Amino acid sequence: MRNQAREMEWAAWMRSAIAGDSRAYQKLLTALTPHLRMMARKRCEQFGAPTSEAEDVVQEVLLAIHLKRGTWDPSRPLGPWISAIVHNKLVDSMRRRGRQASVPLEDVIATLESDERVNISDRIDIERVLDRLKDPQRTIVQSISIEGSTVRETADRLKMTEVAVRVSLHRALKALAALYSG
């Protein structure tokens, strides 16, 4: 099943589950679990955590989905919401074990880049989010995350060093996360 079709099916099951359909909820959790396991293993590898932690993370994610399913906005895609939960539960797990998580900038950029077309309401949302940033952060996020420019191309265009662009992008993403985490 293609990702978009899978996403639509999972989102439909989640909507039904929120409305009280226990069979749809069972289907969703059954379909999600192998995908969560794969995501958790991949993220454990990325973060340098033992892959044995993946199953604990999966269980925590399933519990979080159950407890927080009412916070998912049915008009938004389900995949990014689930990805954020996986990421947060893995970071929580690593913190409990005394590890510090660090995500390579390239992985953040890859997550932000999308092959799917952005609809008009999403574009408006993107513009509102970017308006919360000051230049050059706004320009850097737009250049790298939306337009798909490389760090080097962005640095050349803005007459900055690549390191300065990376630092500015990191700070911008951190600022956006802080704005929208509450």
C-alpha positions as semicolon CSV with decimal commas, in nm:
position;residue;x (nm);y (nm);z (nm)
1;M;0,000;0,000;0,000
2;R;0,135;0,341;-0,092
3;N;0,212;0,581;0,190
4;Q;-0,064;0,825;0,097
5;A;-0,329;0,550;0,075
6;R;-0,206;0,404;0,403
7;E;-0,216;0,748;0,564
8;M;-0,573;0,805;0,447
9;E;-0,685;0,464;0,573
10;W;-0,519;0,511;0,912
11;A;-0,666;0,860;0,945
12;A;-1,014;0,725;0,864
13;W;-0,973;0,453;1,128
14;M;-0,855;0,711;1,381
15;R;-1,155;0,935;1,311
16;S;-1,385;0,636;1,358
17;A;-1,202;0,533;1,675
18;I;-1,240;0,882;1,820
19;A;-1,612;0,857;1,739
20;G;-1,627;0,534;1,942
21;D;-1,575;0,258;1,684
22;S;-1,370;-0,003;1,871
23;R;-1,323;-0,224;1,561
24;A;-1,167;0,067;1,371
25;Y;-0,944;0,137;1,669
26;Q;-0,833;-0,228;1,678
27;K;-0,756;-0,215;1,303
28;L;-0,558;0,106;1,348
29;L;-0,345;-0,025;1,633
30;T;-0,286;-0,357;1,456
31;A;-0,177;-0,181;1,138
32;L;0,032;0,080;1,321
33;T;0,231;-0,152;1,548
34;P;0,472;-0,296;1,286
35;H;0,523;0,053;1,142
36;L;0,594;0,191;1,491
37;R;0,839;-0,091;1,556
38;M;1,027;-0,008;1,236
39;M;1,030;0,366;1,316
40;A;1,148;0,305;1,674
41;R;1,430;0,076;1,561
42;K;1,540;0,323;1,296
43;R;1,537;0,612;1,544
44;C;1,725;0,405;1,804
45;E;1,995;0,345;1,544
46;Q;2,001;0,716;1,449
47;F;2,034;0,825;1,810
48;G;2,291;0,560;1,901
49;A;2,054;0,383;2,139
50;P;2,040;0,004;2,157
51;T;1,765;-0,131;1,931
52;S;1,647;-0,334;2,230
53;E;1,486;-0,009;2,354
54;A;1,263;-0,001;2,049
55;E;0,996;-0,233;2,191
56;D;0,965;-0,026;2,510
57;V;0,930;0,285;2,295
58;V;0,661;0,115;2,084
59;Q;0,461;0,029;2,396
60;E;0,493;0,386;2,525
61;V;0,387;0,522;2,186
62;L;0,080;0,298;2,175
63;L;-0,015;0,415;2,523
64;A;0,041;0,779;2,427
65;I;-0,172;0,738;2,114
66;H;-0,447;0,593;2,330
67;L;-0,428;0,866;2,591
68;K;-0,375;1,157;2,351
69;R;-0,587;1,051;2,053
70;G;-0,828;1,336;2,127
71;T;-0,548;1,587;2,062
72;W;-0,503;1,479;1,700
73;D;-0,661;1,727;1,459
74;P;-0,864;1,515;1,214
75;S;-0,811;1,774;0,941
76;R;-0,432;1,718;0,959
77;P;-0,229;1,412;0,850
78;L;-0,190;1,137;1,108
79;G;0,168;1,038;1,014
80;P;0,350;1,348;1,141
81;W;0,150;1,335;1,467
82;I;0,256;0,973;1,521
83;S;0,616;1,050;1,419
84;A;0,633;1,325;1,680
85;I;0,508;1,085;1,947
86;V;0,770;0,824;1,849
87;H;1,044;1,087;1,860
88;N;0,932;1,224;2,197
89;K;0,900;0,880;2,356
90;L;1,244;0,779;2,234
91;V;1,397;1,101;2,371
92;D;1,216;1,042;2,702
93;S;1,351;0,688;2,713
94;M;1,704;0,805;2,648
95;R;1,680;1,077;2,912
96;R;1,568;0,823;3,169
97;R;1,874;0,617;3,085
98;G;2,106;0,917;3,102
99;R;2,168;0,955;2,732
100;Q;2,142;1,276;2,539
101;A;1,966;1,267;2,206
102;S;2,102;1,455;1,912
103;V;1,934;1,462;1,576
104;P;2,151;1,527;1,272
105;L;2,042;1,845;1,095
106;E;2,007;1,653;0,769
107;D;1,741;1,430;0,930
108;V;1,541;1,733;1,041
109;I;1,565;1,880;0,692
110;A;1,460;1,549;0,536
111;T;1,159;1,538;0,766
112;L;1,056;1,889;0,671
113;E;1,097;1,828;0,299
114;S;0,801;1,661;0,139
115;D;0,731;1,527;-0,206
116;E;0,360;1,579;-0,150
117;R;0,196;1,894;-0,275
118;V;0,112;2,148;-0,010
119;N;-0,248;2,267;-0,023
120;I;-0,346;2,632;0,015
121;S;-0,445;2,611;0,383
122;D;-0,110;2,449;0,462
123;R;0,069;2,725;0,271
124;I;-0,115;2,985;0,480
125;D;-0,016;2,795;0,796
126;I;0,346;2,784;0,677
127;E;0,345;3,158;0,610
128;R;0,202;3,227;0,958
129;V;0,468;3,008;1,117
130;L;0,747;3,173;0,919
131;D;0,616;3,518;1,013
132;R;0,698;3,431;1,376
133;L;1,067;3,419;1,286
134;K;1,298;3,712;1,226
135;D;1,540;3,735;0,935
136;P;1,773;3,567;0,854
137;Q;1,610;3,268;1,029
138;R;1,288;3,304;0,829
139;T;1,480;3,317;0,501
140;I;1,697;3,020;0,598
141;V;1,403;2,800;0,701
142;Q;1,214;2,892;0,385
143;S;1,518;2,833;0,164
144;I;1,617;2,496;0,309
145;S;1,293;2,344;0,435
146;I;1,044;2,474;0,181
147;E;1,235;2,556;-0,136
148;G;1,474;2,262;-0,096
149;S;1,799;2,457;-0,125
150;T;2,109;2,307;0,032
151;V;2,287;2,462;0,327
152;R;2,572;2,560;0,095
153;E;2,340;2,727;-0,159
154;T;2,162;2,916;0,117
155;A;2,492;3,025;0,272
156;D;2,621;3,149;-0,063
157;R;2,300;3,339;-0,138
158;L;2,294;3,505;0,207
159;K;2,671;3,558;0,214
160;M;2,701;3,358;0,536
161;T;2,915;3,062;0,634
162;E;2,760;2,716;0,621
163;V;2,813;2,685;0,995
164;A;2,625;3,011;1,056
165;V;2,336;2,888;0,838
166;R;2,321;2,555;1,025
167;V;2,328;2,730;1,363
168;S;2,060;2,975;1,254
169;L;1,841;2,692;1,116
170;H;1,883;2,494;1,438
171;R;1,788;2,797;1,648
172;A;1,488;2,872;1,425
173;L;1,358;2,516;1,451
174;K;1,413;2,522;1,827
175;A;1,222;2,852;1,851
176;L;0,936;2,712;1,646
177;A;0,923;2,398;1,860
178;A;0,907;2,613;2,173
179;L;0,628;2,826;2,025
180;Y;0,414;2,530;1,933
181;S;0,492;2,284;2,212
182;G;0,257;2,460;2,450
